[in-house]
Amino acid sequence: MRPNRVAALLCMLTACLPVVGQVDIDWVTVGNAGNAPDTVTDFITGTQMQHGSVAYEYRISTTEITYGQYGEFLNAVAASDPNGLWDPINATNDRTGFLRFGTDGNYTYQLRANYANKPVNHVSWNDAARFCNWLTNGQPTGPQDASTTESGVYVFSGTNTLTAINRDLNNGDQVFLPTEDEWHKAAYHHPAAQGGPSDSYWLYATQSNSAPTVATTTSSGSVSNPGLNVANYLSGATWGFEVGHLSSVGTAGSASFYGCADMNGNVEEWTETVIGTGRVYRGGTWSDDSLQLRSLFRNGWIRSSDFIDLGFRVASPVPPPPAPFDIDWVTVTNVNNVPDTEVMSDGTTGYGSVAYRYRVSQTEVTNAQYADFLNAVARTDPTGLYNPDMATDSRGGIIRTGVDGEFAYEVKPNMAGKPVNFVSAYDAARFCNWITNGQGFADTESGVYSFDGPTSIAAITRDLTNLDQVFLPTDDEWYKAAFHQPAADGGDADDYWQYATKNNASPTPATATPLGDVANPGPDIANYGQAAVWSGDVTVTTVGSAGNSTYYGAFDMNGNVWEWTETEDDADRILRGGSWLDSPNALRSRGRGRSAPTSENFAFGIRLASPALSPPCPGDIADDFGTLNGGDGMVSFGDFLALLGLIGPCPGGTPGCIGDIADDFGSLGSDGMVSFGDFLALLGLIGPCP
């Protein structure tokens, strides 16, 4: 112990740090929902208990809450401190990290040197619950009231009066203390099928059944002997005048199966679970022996108490994925069209013939759509779906915040409707897999494209009968959607235009409004030639705002961004369409770009393709239903309704009644009957057949 004046002097001599800013929590997700419990014998009571079974996925903080994080909380809500969030022992004890300055109503809190990454201690359960409320409420600044600390998950009606706990596992914004089961699972569970022990629970939270090596520390309190089975216990951490001390979170080098650091040792951790008149705490401390680190050890204390070796970590629901978005498709018909005879810039020819109907996305993939993808699958990003240039380059549209494991993505102002760029062909293929698999938390590594490494596609499995599949267009599919228009339908004499604006003359370059829409839309406009200047730079424009489309209805197939195709050329992939940067030659049908599939460029983007349902000829569907009307071999729309039980049979069994509705729709043939297929054709839902 040292007097407050000595602590204050020490603070000044060792660069005491003010605490400001937002708290970022580094989360890990605890999966394997519905796991079996661990059967343990309680160390205190000797009774056999079961812990660790959790029926849902959840998140838990990778580390214990630190002094740096808790200090930001104090400076936000404890200018006056009626609930005692700061314990005065901080002023006199060398194993605590805060000094408080000022007077009531103007308190400020500063960290002692080397304490920012140490686990906060001397916090009661009430303090920890109020910290959770503050995070849940969005980290507001102001007095300790219902908007900051007194309501959220934990509802307080007095300093030590808890009136309700309002957990909502569907609310990803909530932050709470883990239950004992949640804590136990995050610490000790490791399924046997995934390399864990036979009962799926380790004795120690370092993925071991043997006691950890005792941690030692550097002069600043980081663990100096990190390893796979190391923990801060048995007073091995010596620094700052103390034998037995806190150590910097996460520096021991070992973690639980789910990735949580220091779940054994450092500080014991509060849980939400009731024990007697108090709450359970778990994990052991810097001063304990190995028995108190084991899975069988649990203890508890009253909510208002705090100790030198007691801290906490936080938990949260897994946030739901963004709501699925719809792709606006256009259908490319005229199957078995002849190829174009135009000679490409690389000397090849014969592109654009496709033997089947298919769809392409009406526009390029936007920043808003790609940000939804990132928020769903890239909280950690091992395959590099996000390029930091998206944030730093003025032409990029997406900013990433947070730390690995809890990355979040937001679209820059006015960039939601602009085409995503800085994406590789592999990024684009993973985006296709994600949509194919249903969006949400869907897989990115399998689908149409089966990856066996970050930059290795083992197989491409297209199924043109599966309307759920989404893929990159082949070079031929892209070319046809952009330049084809049958001469019989008003196209050029050879059925192909030189530009995707249905023209053989180069388009007028687009200019831009201050918000990035095309300022001069029209039937022959494209964003190219560095003419679209807004937000201080030449850049991309809002998809579809140029005002024109291809014959099949797709926008911006010339200019804005080059678009990846599925087609390989040696080790490269083909790109088409030109960009905001390019000359007219790049936009022409002969402009065939290529680049390595790992390339991420400010002018490279994505358009999607998908199978399209081939229409039956009018009347063909009828034969699928058999006949209800006198052996005529035809099922009318009335017959179809009868098959569904929606009409008929006629009263008294009068013949000829079923099918009469058909006459209300006229005829598409000479048979005087309208089949269900004919009916769909009349509504414009199918046909005409090729």
Buried (B, 14 or more C-beta within 10 A) or exposed (E): EEEEEEBBEBBEEEEBBEBEEEBEBBBBBBEBEEBBBBEBEBBEEEEEBEBBBBEEBBBBBBBBBBBBBBBBBBBBBBBEBEBBBBBEBBBEBBBBBBBBEEEEEEBBBBBBBBBBBBBBBBBBBBBBBBBBBBBBBEBEEEBBEEBBBBBBBBBBEEBBEBEEEEEEBEBBEBBBBBBBBBBBBBBBBBBEEEEBBEEBBBBBBBBBEEBBBBBBBBEBBBBBBBBEBBBBBBBBBBBBEBEBBBBBBBBBBBBBBBBBBBBBBBBBBBBBBEBEEBBBBBBBBBBBEBEBBBBBBBBBBBBEEBBBBBBBBBBBBBBEBBEEEEBBBBBBBBEEBBBBEBEBEEEEEEBBBBEBBBBBBBBBBBBBBBBBBBBBBBBBBEBBBBBEBBBEBBBBBBBBEBBEBBBBBBBBEBBBBBBBBBBBBBBBBBBBBBBBBEBBBBBBBBBBBBBEEEEEBEEBEEEBEEEEBBBBBBBBBBBBBBBBBBEEEEBBEEBBBBBBBBBEEBBBBBBBBEBBBBBBBEEBBBBBBBBBBBBEEBBBBBBBBBBBBBBBBBBBBBBBBBBBBBBBBEEBBBBBBBBBBBEBEBBBBBBBBBBEBBBBBBBBBBBBBBBBEBBBBBBBBBBEBEBBBEEBEBBBBBBBBBBEEEBBEEEEEEEEBBBBBBEEBEBBEEEEBBBBBBBBBBEEEBBEEE
